[in-house]
Amino acid sequence: MHIISDASLKRPGWVYRRAQSGSFVGSYVFVEPRVNWKHVDGPLLYVSDGSLHWLTYWERIQLFFGWTDVHEIDFKCRR
């Protein structure tokens, strides 16, 4: 996460959203979606647009049995 107060400080390859305080909060844009299975709060999907998505139980079951893949879940989660 990259928090800045001025838009001129934006880094290339990062996506920024304006926070309520007026500052900008940036996250790195991942080329490929990936899942962090060992996250302390449960499986976390890093979506290709830079956002985060907690995997639901149904999505975990689908991934386990091979009924879906990370790219399909990524496509559903992109904004």
Backbone as numpy.savetxt, mean C-alpha at the origin, in Angstrom:
# Nx Ny Nz CAx CAy CAz Cx Cy Cz
7.44 6.18 5.13 6.61 7.33 5.13 7.50 8.57 5.13
7.09 9.56 4.36 7.85 10.80 4.24 6.90 11.95 4.48
7.11 12.72 5.55 6.22 13.84 5.89 6.98 15.13 5.62
6.36 16.00 4.81 7.00 17.27 4.45 6.00 18.40 4.63
6.51 19.62 4.78 5.64 20.78 4.96 5.49 21.59 3.68
6.40 21.38 2.73 6.38 22.16 1.49 6.40 21.22 0.29
5.60 21.53 -0.72 5.50 20.66 -1.90 6.81 20.60 -2.68
7.69 21.58 -2.50 8.95 21.58 -3.24 9.91 20.50 -2.74
9.61 19.91 -1.61 10.48 18.88 -1.03 10.09 17.46 -1.44
9.15 17.34 -2.37 8.69 16.00 -2.78 9.81 15.23 -3.44
9.86 13.94 -3.14 10.86 13.04 -3.71 10.31 12.38 -4.97
11.15 12.16 -5.97 10.67 11.42 -7.15 10.41 9.96 -6.79
9.35 9.39 -7.37 9.00 8.01 -7.09 8.14 7.83 -5.85
7.66 8.92 -5.29 6.81 8.88 -4.11 5.45 9.48 -4.45
4.40 9.00 -3.78 3.05 9.53 -3.94 2.70 10.31 -2.68
2.21 11.54 -2.84 1.92 12.40 -1.70 0.43 12.71 -1.63
-0.07 12.75 -0.41 -1.45 13.16 -0.15 -1.42 14.25 0.91
-2.31 15.22 0.77 -2.35 16.32 1.72 -3.06 15.88 2.99
-2.42 16.14 4.13 -2.99 15.81 5.43 -3.85 16.96 5.92
-4.64 16.74 6.95 -5.51 17.78 7.49 -4.72 18.94 8.07
-3.51 18.69 8.50 -2.68 19.73 9.09 -2.05 20.64 8.04
-2.22 20.31 6.76 -1.64 21.12 5.71 -0.32 20.58 5.19
0.23 19.62 5.88 1.48 19.02 5.42 1.18 17.94 4.39
2.22 17.38 3.79 2.09 16.32 2.81 2.66 15.03 3.39
1.93 13.94 3.22 2.38 12.64 3.68 2.64 11.79 2.46
3.87 11.31 2.32 4.25 10.55 1.13 4.56 9.10 1.44
4.29 8.27 0.46 4.64 6.86 0.56 5.27 6.43 -0.75
6.21 5.51 -0.67 6.94 5.05 -1.84 6.03 4.23 -2.73
6.13 4.46 -4.03 5.33 3.71 -5.00 6.06 2.40 -5.31
5.41 1.31 -4.99 5.99 0.00 -5.25 5.66 -0.41 -6.67
6.63 -0.92 -7.37 6.42 -1.37 -8.73 5.57 -2.64 -8.73
5.87 -3.54 -7.85 5.13 -4.80 -7.74 4.43 -4.85 -6.38
3.18 -5.28 -6.36 2.53 -5.46 -5.06 3.17 -6.62 -4.30
3.21 -6.49 -2.99 3.80 -7.57 -2.20 3.08 -7.65 -0.87
3.17 -8.81 -0.26 2.51 -9.07 1.02 3.57 -9.27 2.09
3.40 -8.59 3.20 4.24 -8.81 4.37 3.45 -9.73 5.30
3.74 -11.02 5.23 3.01 -12.02 6.01 3.34 -11.96 7.49
4.50 -11.42 7.84 4.94 -11.44 9.24 4.73 -10.10 9.94
3.84 -9.26 9.41 3.56 -7.99 10.07 2.92 -8.26 11.43
3.24 -7.44 12.41 2.79 -7.68 13.77 1.26 -7.63 13.89
0.58 -6.88 13.04 -0.87 -6.75 13.09 -1.59 -7.65 12.10
-0.86 -8.52 11.42 -1.48 -9.42 10.45 -0.96 -9.14 9.05
-1.30 -9.99 8.09 -0.81 -9.84 6.72 -1.20 -8.50 6.10
-0.20 -7.82 5.54 -0.37 -6.49 4.99 0.05 -6.48 3.53
-0.83 -6.00 2.65 -0.53 -5.89 1.23 -0.08 -4.48 0.93
1.11 -4.35 0.34 1.59 -3.07 -0.16 1.08 -2.96 -1.59
0.06 -2.13 -1.80 -0.59 -1.98 -3.10 0.34 -1.20 -4.02
0.23 -1.45 -5.33 1.15 -0.84 -6.29 1.00 0.68 -6.40
-0.09 1.26 -5.90 -0.22 2.72 -5.95 0.33 3.39 -4.70
0.92 2.61 -3.79 1.54 3.16 -2.59 0.68 3.07 -1.35
-0.56 2.64 -1.47 -1.41 2.52 -0.29 -1.22 1.15 0.37
-1.85 0.99 1.51 -1.74 -0.25 2.28 -3.12 -0.89 2.39
-3.14 -2.22 2.43 -4.40 -2.96 2.55 -4.17 -4.17 3.44
-4.96 -4.24 4.53 -4.89 -5.40 5.41 -5.68 -6.52 4.74
-5.08 -7.69 4.64 -5.76 -8.81 4.00 -6.87 -9.34 4.91
-8.04 -9.54 4.33 -9.16 -10.12 5.07 -8.94 -11.63 5.18
-9.73 -12.26 6.04 -9.62 -13.72 6.18 -9.95 -14.40 4.85
-10.95 -13.89 4.14 -11.34 -14.49 2.87 -10.20 -14.36 1.84
-9.54 -13.23 1.79 -8.41 -13.04 0.87 -7.25 -13.96 1.23
-7.01 -14.16 2.53 -5.95 -15.08 2.96 -6.25 -16.51 2.52
-7.52 -16.92 2.67 -7.92 -18.27 2.25 -7.75 -18.43 0.75
-8.17 -17.43 -0.02 -8.04 -17.48 -1.47 -6.58 -17.58 -1.90
-5.71 -16.83 -1.24 -4.28 -16.91 -1.57 -3.70 -18.27 -1.19
-4.10 -18.80 -0.05 -3.58 -20.09 0.41 -3.91 -21.21 -0.57
-5.15 -21.25 -1.05 -5.57 -22.31 -1.95 -5.26 -22.01 -3.42
-4.73 -20.83 -3.71 -4.37 -20.48 -5.08 -5.55 -20.06 -5.95
-6.67 -19.68 -5.31 -7.84 -19.25 -6.07 -7.67 -17.84 -6.62
-6.74 -17.10 -6.08 -6.44 -15.75 -6.54 -4.95 -15.51 -6.32
-4.46 -14.39 -6.80 -3.06 -14.04 -6.55 -2.98 -12.59 -6.09
-1.79 -12.16 -5.75 -1.58 -10.83 -5.20 -1.97 -9.75 -6.21
-1.76 -10.01 -7.49 -2.06 -9.01 -8.51 -3.56 -8.76 -8.64
-4.37 -9.78 -8.47 -5.82 -9.59 -8.53 -6.32 -8.77 -7.34
-5.80 -9.05 -6.17 -6.19 -8.29 -4.98 -5.70 -6.86 -5.12
-4.50 -6.68 -5.66 -3.96 -5.36 -5.90 -4.86 -4.56 -6.84
-5.35 -5.20 -7.88 -6.22 -4.52 -8.85 -7.51 -4.05 -8.18
-8.05 -4.85 -7.27 -9.28 -4.48 -6.55 -9.06 -3.34 -5.58
-7.85 -3.24 -5.03 -7.57 -2.25 -3.97 -7.10 -0.92 -4.50
-6.66 -0.85 -5.74 -6.14 0.43 -6.27 -7.24 1.47 -6.31
-6.87 2.68 -6.04 -7.84 3.79 -6.01 -7.79 4.58 -7.28
